[in-house]
């Protein structure tokens, strides 16, 4: 049921990871809970921070299916991108990593323009 192939769509993989975790640990888990769990697992790998028993079980489940928690986290993050960027990923014009860069640049430009607007209002 859960076969992760390289050529599969990122959004299909994300849904499969969510379904896998929900099937094993209950449907009551929200997408945000799953995303936070994967972020804690990844953070623990590099910073040796505290990890819950649930996180350990999710780690074992992902390892059993040969899924890297950081990759799964990025797949789920990609599902939260704006529709215009999602369509570029689906058509394989950009990678999910590039999509995150595009969104970060977009947000940076918006913050910079907001700052300029505030400065102009202050001068007037």
N, C-alpha and C positions, 0 to 999 in steps of 0.2 A: 504494500500500500504506500509506503513512504520510500520512494526511490528518488534520490537526488542526483540528477544528471547535470553535467556542466552546461549543456546547451539549453537547459530549461530556463524559462523566464524567471527573473528575480522575484516577481510578485507571486508566482506559483510556488516557488521555494518557500517564501515567507509564509504563505497560507498553510503549506504542508508542515512547517515547523510549529506554527501555532496549533494546528490540529493535533500534531503528535504530542505536544506538551499538554494540551487540554484533554486528550484521550487518556493520558496516563495519570494526570493529577486533578482532573475535574473541570467541568465546563464553567465553573464559577470564576475562573481566572480571566481577567480582562487583558486586552492587548497591551495596555500600559504596564500591568503587573509582569507580564512575560518580558517586555522590553527592559524593565528595571532589573529583573532577575538576571537576564543575559548581560546587562551592563555591569552588575555586581560581580558576576563570574569572571568577566574579562578583566575588570579592575583588580580583582583578587589575584589573578594570574601574574600580574606585573608588580603589584604593590603589597602582596601578602596581607591584605586587610581581612577583617572578619567576614565569614561566609556562613549562611544559615544551613540547616539540614536540608531544607527544600532546594536551595541552590546546589548543594552537593548531589542531590538526586537528579536534578535537571542536567548537571554536568555529566553524570554517568549515563543518562539517557542519550544525550547528544553524542557522547563518545561511542556508545554502542552503535549509533547510526553514522559514525564518521563525519560529524558536523562540528566545525569549529564554532565555539560560542560567539566570538567576535564577528565572524561571517554571518551567523544567524542574526545577530543584533543589527548588522548593517542591512540585511535583507528586510527586516521588520521596519527599520528606520526609513527605508526607501518607499515603503507603502504610505508614508505620511507626507511625502513630497507633493507639491502642487501638481495639478493635472497636466499643465503644459510640459513640465519636466518629466513626469511619468511617461508621457507619450513619446518623448525623445528616447527614454530608456527602452520602452517596448519596441520601438522601431530600430533599436540598437545603433542609434546615431551617437549616443554618449554612454559611457559606463556609469554605474551607480556612484563610483568614487568621484568622477567628473561632475555628476549631478549635484553632489554635496558641495563641491567647490563653487558651482554656479549659484546655488542657493546662498551660500555664505557671502559671495561677492554681491549678490543682489541685496542682501540684508545690510551689508556694509555701506553700499551706495545709498540705501534708504536712510540709514542713520546719519550719514554725512550730509545729505540734503536737508534732513530735519534740523541738524545743527546749524547749517547755513541759514535756514529760515528763521530760526530763533535769534541768531545774531543780527539778521536784517531787521527783525521787529524791534530788537533792542536799540538799534541805531536810529530808528524812525521816531 
